[in-house]
Amino acid sequence: MLTSAALVAVVAFVSPLAVRMLRLPVPDVVLQILLGVLIGPQVLGWASVDGPVRVLSLVGLSFLLFLAGLELEPKTLRGRPVRLAAVGFVLSFGLALALGQVLGVVGLVRSPVLVAVIVSATALGIVLPILKDAGRLEAPLGQIVVAGASIAEVVPVVLLSLLFSEHAGGIVSQLTLFGAFVALVGVAAIVFVGLDRWTWVRRTLVALQGTTAEIRVRAAVALLMTFAAVAAAFGLEAILGAFLAGATVAFLDHDDHADHEQFRPKLQAVGFGALIPYFFVATGMSLDVQSLVDNPSTLARVPVFLAAILVARAVPALVYRRQLGSTRDSVAAGLFQATTLSIPVVGGLIGMRLGLIRPENYVALVTAGLVSVVVFPPLGLLLARPRPHDRHAPERPGAVALQEETP
């Protein structure tokens, strides 16, 4: 009964070791999906997406969206970078809609709007650590990319829930339910802020957070599950509830709280260390990769979808040129923005469930997302590498603030 779950756990353990020891030029999540294909029914047949794996995969997906919402920082969602990023996303979504219509006319897709939502997304959870490890997160390039990626993760999640929920009614009713749900989230946030200001509540949390109770972690998980369940009850996608739960925690909690500075690392440990790998490995196990081999037309769609992602997300980054000071950095920002994986996987699953995406298109979309994660960030880092004559190469204190004040 638990054989498949055990094998997925082994894959989750082995994949980061393999990336590190073999110096593989791919992120851990890519190898998780590929190893899922290997052990799944398509290749070795050692494991399948049975009941336990399916439940753990669903919880892992919820935690993935929760941590994506947790990456949203209030300071990244204001100022000139976020205004430029918003303009860039509007252009991006317009291009994505046009590309979706073209793909629909030639018969490659059934829902141009769904494809537009998918190809206009950016994987914030993948881009953020790459920029951080490269020391570019606090530079103007990093700020504008993170702002753009934040918008390009929030909006697709909202649109998937509004337009493509399994229980969706008319757009007016969905907007009404969405407004009611957001209002409920706001009320919950106000209640949490009020409770946190009570001395006895804070004292109790501090007393329990370092014990086996891990009270803050339990509170975050309870919030995640509650928001996901309420979103589903409102006829919205559970992923929206999970995402907004993470965003709520991000806006209420700050890393400068010395009394719980380990709170976020603990949540990441629960998510990335235990639950999220089940989602990615199960995704690989459920992919019909045989269609890539048996059906040349499916394989031929991979570069088509990859080109759509690149055009939709990279071309609008040219509006950043004045802010970043060079076309080279603008192209690098576009490559980072064209890095996507979670939304193609999640949106593709929703599309297949609703009969809007054919299985072969789902495989091609996910494969295109995998290629984007492997290829685009290294190229972006290569272009964004500080040069001796680059005025952003030495990051001086206050440089970012000066850049933001530039008209």
matplotlib code that plots the C-alpha trace (Angstrom):
import matplotlib.pyplot as plt

x = [0.0, 2.8, 5.4, 4.9, 4.9, 8.2, 9.8, 8.8, 10.4, 13.6, 13.5, 13.0, 16.1, 18.3, 17.5, 19.3, 22.3, 22.5, 22.3, 25.1, 27.4, 27.1, 27.1, 24.0, 23.0, 19.4, 17.3, 16.3, 12.6, 13.5, 15.3, 12.4, 10.0, 12.4, 13.0, 9.2, 9.0, 11.6, 10.0, 6.5, 4.3, 5.8, 9.3, 10.2, 6.7, 8.0, 5.5, 2.1, 0.0, -2.1, -4.2, -1.4, 0.7, -2.3, -3.2, 0.4, 0.8, -2.3, -1.0, 2.4, 0.8, -1.1, 2.1, 3.9, 1.3, 1.4, 5.2, 4.8, 2.5, 4.9, 7.6, 5.5, 7.1, 5.3, 8.5, 8.6, 5.1, 5.5, 7.6, 8.8, 9.9, 6.4, 4.8, 7.1, 6.5, 2.7, 3.0, 5.2, 2.7, -0.2, 1.9, 2.8, -0.8, -1.8, 0.9, -0.1, -3.7, -2.7, -0.4, -3.2, -5.6, -3.0, -2.5, -6.3, -6.7, -4.2, -5.8, -3.1, -5.2, -8.8, -8.8, -6.6, -7.4, -6.2, -3.0, -2.6, -2.9, -0.3, 2.3, 2.1, 3.3, 6.7, 8.0, 8.9, 10.0, 12.6, 13.8, 14.1, 16.8, 18.8, 19.0, 19.8, 22.6, 24.1, 24.1, 21.7, 18.6, 19.2, 20.4, 17.9, 17.7, 16.8, 14.2, 12.3, 12.5, 11.1, 8.3, 7.5, 7.6, 5.4, 2.7, 3.1, 2.4, -0.5, -2.5, -2.4, -3.5, -6.4, -7.4, -7.2, -9.5, -11.9, -12.2, -11.3, -12.6, -14.3, -17.4, -17.3, -20.5, -20.8, -18.1, -20.2, -21.0, -17.3, -16.2, -18.8, -17.5, -13.9, -14.7, -16.4, -13.5, -10.9, -13.0, -13.0, -9.2, -8.9, -11.1, -9.0, -5.8, -7.3, -8.2, -4.7, -3.1, -5.4, -4.5, -0.8, -0.9, -2.2, 0.7, -0.6, -1.1, 2.4, 3.8, 2.0, 3.2, 6.8, 6.5, 5.2, 7.0, 10.3, 8.6, 7.2, 4.0, 5.7, 2.7, 3.4, 4.0, 0.7, -1.1, 0.3, -0.7, -4.2, -4.5, -3.4, -5.9, -8.7, -8.3, -8.0, -11.2, -13.1, -11.9, -13.2, -16.5, -16.8, -16.5, -12.9, -9.8, -8.2, -4.8, -6.1, -6.8, -3.4, -1.7, -3.6, -2.8, 0.9, 0.4, -1.4, 1.4, 3.9, 2.1, 1.6, 5.0, 8.3, 11.8, 12.9, 10.8, 13.7, 11.4, 10.5, 13.2, 13.2, 9.5, 9.9, 12.8, 10.7, 7.8, 10.2, 11.6, 8.1, 7.2, 10.4, 11.8, 8.7, 5.6, 6.3, 8.5, 5.5, 3.8, 6.7, 7.6, 3.9, 3.7, 6.5, 4.9, 1.6, 3.2, 2.5, 6.0, 5.5, 3.6, 6.7, 8.4, 5.5, 3.9, 6.3, 3.6, 3.6, 7.4, 7.1, 4.7, 7.4, 9.4, 6.1, 5.0, 8.5, 8.6, 5.2, 6.5, 9.6, 7.8, 5.0, 7.3, 10.7, 9.6, 7.7, 10.9, 12.2, 10.1, 12.7, 15.5, 15.5, 15.3, 18.0, 20.2, 21.0, 19.3, 21.5, 20.0, 16.5, 17.0, 18.3, 15.2, 13.1, 14.8, 14.2, 10.6, 10.2, 11.2, 8.1, 7.0, 4.5, 1.6, 2.1, 1.8, -1.1, -2.9, -2.4, -3.9, -6.9, -7.3, -7.1, -9.7, -12.1, -11.4, -9.7, -6.2, -5.4, -3.0, -0.4, -0.6, -0.2, 3.0, 4.3, 3.5, 5.2, 8.2, 8.5, 8.4, 11.2, 13.3, 12.7, 13.9, 17.0, 17.9, 16.7, 18.1, 21.7, 21.5, 20.0, 22.8, 25.4, 23.9, 23.4, 27.0, 28.5, 30.9, 33.8, 32.2, 28.7, 27.5, 25.6, 28.5, 29.7, 26.5, 26.9, 24.7, 21.9, 22.4, 19.0, 17.3, 19.0, 18.0, 14.4, 14.3, 15.5, 12.6]
y = [0.0, 2.4, 1.1, 4.0, 6.6, 5.1, 5.2, 8.8, 9.6, 7.9, 9.9, 13.1, 12.2, 11.2, 14.0, 16.9, 14.7, 13.8, 17.4, 18.4, 15.4, 15.1, 18.8, 18.6, 21.9, 21.6, 22.6, 19.9, 20.0, 19.2, 16.0, 15.1, 15.2, 13.2, 10.6, 10.4, 9.5, 6.9, 5.0, 5.6, 3.4, 4.9, 3.4, 1.1, 0.7, 0.6, 3.1, 4.6, 7.5, 5.5, 6.8, 7.7, 9.4, 11.2, 12.7, 13.6, 15.1, 17.3, 18.5, 19.1, 21.2, 23.2, 23.8, 24.8, 27.5, 28.5, 29.0, 30.9, 33.3, 33.5, 34.8, 37.9, 40.8, 44.1, 46.0, 44.4, 45.4, 49.1, 51.8, 52.2, 48.6, 47.2, 49.8, 48.9, 45.2, 45.7, 47.4, 44.6, 42.0, 43.7, 43.7, 40.1, 38.9, 40.8, 38.9, 35.6, 36.1, 36.8, 33.8, 31.7, 32.8, 31.9, 28.5, 28.0, 28.9, 26.3, 23.7, 23.2, 24.3, 24.2, 27.1, 30.1, 31.9, 29.0, 28.8, 32.6, 32.3, 29.5, 31.0, 34.4, 33.0, 33.0, 30.6, 33.0, 30.1, 29.1, 32.5, 34.0, 31.6, 31.7, 35.5, 35.3, 32.8, 34.9, 38.1, 39.9, 40.0, 43.5, 45.0, 46.8, 43.8, 41.5, 43.9, 44.3, 40.6, 39.7, 42.3, 41.0, 37.4, 38.1, 39.7, 36.9, 34.3, 36.1, 36.9, 33.5, 31.8, 34.2, 33.8, 30.0, 30.1, 32.6, 31.3, 27.6, 26.3, 23.0, 24.5, 27.8, 29.5, 32.8, 35.3, 37.7, 35.0, 34.0, 37.6, 37.9, 34.8, 35.9, 39.3, 37.6, 35.2, 38.0, 40.0, 37.0, 36.7, 40.4, 39.9, 36.9, 39.1, 41.8, 39.3, 37.8, 41.3, 42.1, 38.8, 39.3, 42.6, 41.0, 40.5, 37.2, 35.7, 36.7, 35.3, 32.0, 31.7, 32.4, 29.8, 27.1, 27.8, 26.1, 23.1, 20.0, 22.0, 24.2, 26.4, 28.9, 26.1, 24.5, 27.8, 28.3, 24.8, 25.3, 28.6, 26.9, 24.1, 26.3, 28.8, 26.0, 24.4, 27.7, 28.6, 25.2, 25.7, 29.1, 27.4, 28.6, 26.6, 25.4, 26.6, 30.2, 29.6, 28.1, 31.0, 33.6, 31.8, 32.2, 35.8, 36.5, 35.1, 37.1, 40.4, 39.6, 38.2, 39.8, 38.4, 41.1, 39.5, 38.2, 36.0, 33.7, 34.1, 30.4, 30.4, 30.6, 28.2, 25.7, 26.1, 25.7, 22.5, 21.1, 22.0, 21.4, 18.8, 16.6, 17.4, 19.3, 16.6, 14.3, 16.8, 17.0, 13.3, 12.4, 14.9, 13.0, 9.6, 10.8, 12.3, 10.4, 10.7, 7.8, 10.2, 12.3, 9.2, 7.6, 10.8, 13.3, 15.9, 16.0, 16.5, 19.2, 21.1, 21.5, 24.2, 25.9, 26.3, 27.2, 29.9, 31.2, 31.4, 33.2, 35.7, 36.4, 36.9, 38.0, 40.6, 42.9, 43.1, 45.6, 48.2, 47.8, 49.1, 52.6, 51.5, 48.9, 51.0, 48.5, 46.2, 43.4, 43.5, 43.9, 40.7, 38.9, 40.1, 38.7, 35.3, 35.1, 36.1, 33.3, 30.7, 28.8, 25.4, 25.3, 27.1, 24.9, 21.8, 23.1, 24.9, 21.9, 19.6, 21.9, 22.0, 18.3, 17.9, 20.2, 18.7, 21.9, 20.5, 17.3, 15.0, 15.4, 19.2, 18.8, 16.8, 19.3, 22.3, 20.7, 19.7, 23.3, 24.4, 22.0, 23.3, 26.9, 26.2, 24.4, 26.9, 30.4, 31.1, 30.2, 32.5, 35.2, 35.0, 35.0, 38.2, 39.8, 39.1, 42.3, 43.9, 46.3, 49.2, 48.4, 51.1, 48.4, 46.0, 47.2, 47.3, 50.3, 51.1, 53.3, 52.4, 50.8, 53.8, 56.2, 54.0, 54.0, 57.8, 58.2, 59.6]
z = [0.0, 0.9, -1.6, -4.1, -1.3, 0.0, -3.5, -3.9, -0.6, -1.8, -5.0, -3.0, -0.9, -3.9, -6.3, -4.5, -3.8, -7.4, -8.5, -6.1, -6.4, -10.2, -10.7, -12.9, -14.5, -13.5, -10.4, -8.0, -9.0, -12.6, -11.5, -9.3, -12.3, -14.5, -11.8, -11.3, -15.0, -14.6, -11.6, -12.9, -15.1, -18.3, -17.8, -15.0, -13.5, -9.9, -8.6, -9.4, -8.3, -5.8, -3.0, -0.5, -3.2, -4.6, -1.1, -0.4, -3.8, -3.2, 0.1, -1.5, -4.2, -1.5, 0.4, -2.8, -3.5, 0.2, 0.1, -3.2, -1.4, 1.5, -0.9, -1.5, 0.4, 1.0, 0.1, -3.4, -4.2, -4.2, -5.9, -9.5, -10.0, -9.3, -11.5, -14.4, -13.6, -13.8, -17.2, -18.3, -17.2, -19.0, -22.2, -21.5, -21.0, -24.2, -26.1, -24.5, -25.5, -29.1, -29.1, -27.6, -30.4, -33.0, -31.5, -31.3, -35.0, -36.1, -33.9, -31.3, -28.3, -27.3, -24.9, -26.0, -22.7, -20.6, -22.6, -22.2, -18.4, -18.3, -20.6, -18.9, -15.5, -13.9, -11.2, -8.4, -6.2, -8.7, -9.8, -6.3, -4.9, -8.2, -8.0, -4.3, -4.7, -7.6, -5.4, -7.7, -5.6, -4.1, -7.5, -9.7, -11.9, -9.0, -7.6, -10.9, -11.7, -8.3, -8.6, -12.1, -11.0, -8.0, -10.2, -12.8, -10.1, -8.3, -11.4, -13.1, -9.8, -9.5, -13.1, -12.9, -9.9, -11.4, -15.0, -14.8, -11.5, -11.7, -10.0, -11.8, -12.7, -14.6, -14.3, -12.3, -9.7, -9.6, -9.1, -6.3, -4.6, -5.1, -3.5, -0.6, -0.1, -0.3, 2.2, 4.5, 4.2, 5.1, 8.2, 9.2, 8.8, 11.0, 13.7, 13.6, 13.9, 16.9, 18.6, 18.0, 19.9, 23.0, 25.3, 26.8, 23.3, 22.1, 25.4, 24.9, 21.3, 22.3, 25.0, 22.7, 19.5, 20.6, 22.0, 20.3, 19.9, 17.2, 17.6, 14.8, 12.3, 13.3, 13.0, 9.5, 8.5, 10.0, 8.1, 4.8, 5.1, 6.3, 3.5, 0.9, 2.2, 2.3, -1.2, -2.5, -0.6, -2.4, -5.7, -6.3, -6.7, -3.5, -4.8, -4.5, -0.8, -0.3, -2.1, -0.1, 3.1, 2.4, 1.3, 4.6, 6.6, 4.6, 5.3, 8.9, 9.8, 9.3, 9.4, 11.9, 14.6, 16.8, 18.9, 15.9, 13.3, 12.6, 11.7, 7.9, 7.7, 9.6, 7.1, 4.2, 5.8, 6.1, 2.5, 0.5, 2.8, 3.1, 1.1, -2.1, -3.6, -3.7, -6.0, -8.4, -8.4, -8.9, -11.8, -13.5, -12.7, -14.4, -17.5, -20.7, -21.9, -24.3, -26.5, -27.0, -28.4, -30.3, -31.6, -33.3, -33.4, -29.5, -29.5, -32.1, -29.8, -27.1, -29.0, -30.0, -26.4, -25.3, -27.9, -26.7, -23.1, -24.2, -26.4, -23.9, -20.9, -22.4, -25.0, -22.5, -20.4, -22.9, -21.0, -18.2, -20.3, -19.0, -15.4, -15.8, -18.0, -20.7, -23.2, -22.0, -18.5, -20.0, -22.0, -18.8, -16.9, -19.7, -19.5, -15.8, -16.3, -18.9, -16.3, -15.4, -14.2, -11.4, -13.3, -16.5, -14.2, -12.1, -15.0, -17.3, -14.7, -14.3, -18.1, -18.5, -15.7, -17.5, -21.0, -22.2, -22.7, -24.4, -22.7, -25.4, -25.0, -21.3, -21.7, -24.2, -21.9, -18.9, -21.0, -22.3, -18.6, -17.7, -20.6, -19.5, -16.0, -17.3, -20.1, -19.3, -15.8, -16.7, -19.8, -17.7, -15.2, -18.0, -19.4, -16.0, -14.8, -13.5, -15.8, -14.8, -16.6, -15.3, -12.9, -11.0, -10.7, -7.2, -5.2, -2.9, 0.1, -1.1, -4.8, -5.1, -3.5, -5.9, -8.8, -7.7, -7.5, -11.1, -13.1]

ax = plt.figure().add_subplot(projection="3d")
ax.plot(x, y, z, "-o")
ax.set_aspect("equal")
plt.show()
